[in-house]
Amino acid sequence: QVQLVETGGGLVQAGGSLRLSCAASRRTFNYLGMGWFRQAPGKEREFVVAISWSGGSTSYADSVKGRFTISRGMAKNTVFLQMNSLKPEDTAVYYCAASLRNIATPVRIASEYDYWGQGTQVTVSS
C-alpha cells in the first residue's frame, strides 16, 4: 500500500508562485511513476504533469508548459511541483498520483495511476 501526502497549497495572487510537494510512504521499496492532476469546481479532473521513476522523462499539459516544473527528490518517492506565473484558471484542487505499472514513461491518463493523495487546494486570485 502506498500513501501519498501533499503539502504546499494555498492562496496566491495572479503572477505569483507556489511549490507543491508529494511524499509517498510505503512499506516496501519499489519504483513509482508519479504525476499531478487537478480538478476545478464543476469540471472534470485533468492531467497537469507526470514524471518517470528516474526523473529523466516528463510530460506537461499544454496549459502549464513553461510555467510549471516537476522534479523528484533525492529519495525518489518524493515529487515537487513548482508553479510560477500562476493564473486564476489554475485554481483547483491538486492531486498527487503514483503508478506501479508505469515507471519508465510518464502517463497522462488518470486510470493508469494506482494511488492518489487527498488533494491540496490552490487558489489564484485576480
Secondary structure as the mmCIF struct_conf table of DSSP 4:
data_model
#
loop_
_struct_conf.conf_type_id
_struct_conf.id
_struct_conf.beg_label_comp_id
_struct_conf.beg_label_asym_id
_struct_conf.beg_label_seq_id
_struct_conf.end_label_comp_id
_struct_conf.end_label_asym_id
_struct_conf.end_label_seq_id
STRN STRN1 VAL A 2 THR A 7
STRN STRN2 GLY A 10 GLN A 13
TURN_TY1_P TURN_TY1_P1 ALA A 14 GLY A 15
STRN STRN3 LEU A 18 ARG A 26
BEND BEND1 ARG A 27 THR A 28
STRN STRN4 GLY A 33 GLN A 39
TURN_TY1_P TURN_TY1_P2 PRO A 41 GLY A 42
BEND BEND2 LYS A 43 LYS A 43
STRN STRN5 GLU A 46 ILE A 51
TURN_TY1_P TURN_TY1_P3 TRP A 53 SER A 54
BEND BEND3 GLY A 55 GLY A 56
STRN STRN6 THR A 58 TYR A 60
TURN_TY1_P TURN_TY1_P4 ASP A 62 ARG A 67
STRN STRN7 PHE A 68 ARG A 72
TURN_TY1_P TURN_TY1_P5 MET A 74 ALA A 75
BEND BEND4 LYS A 76 ASN A 77
STRN STRN8 THR A 78 MET A 83
BEND BEND5 SER A 85 SER A 85
HELX_RH_3T_P HELX_RH_3T_P1 PRO A 88 ASP A 90
STRN STRN9 ALA A 92 SER A 99
BEND BEND6 LEU A 100 ARG A 101
BEND BEND7 ALA A 104 THR A 105
HELX_RH_3T_P HELX_RH_3T_P2 ALA A 110 GLU A 112
STRN STRN10 TYR A 115 TRP A 116
STRN STRN11 THR A 120 SER A 125
#
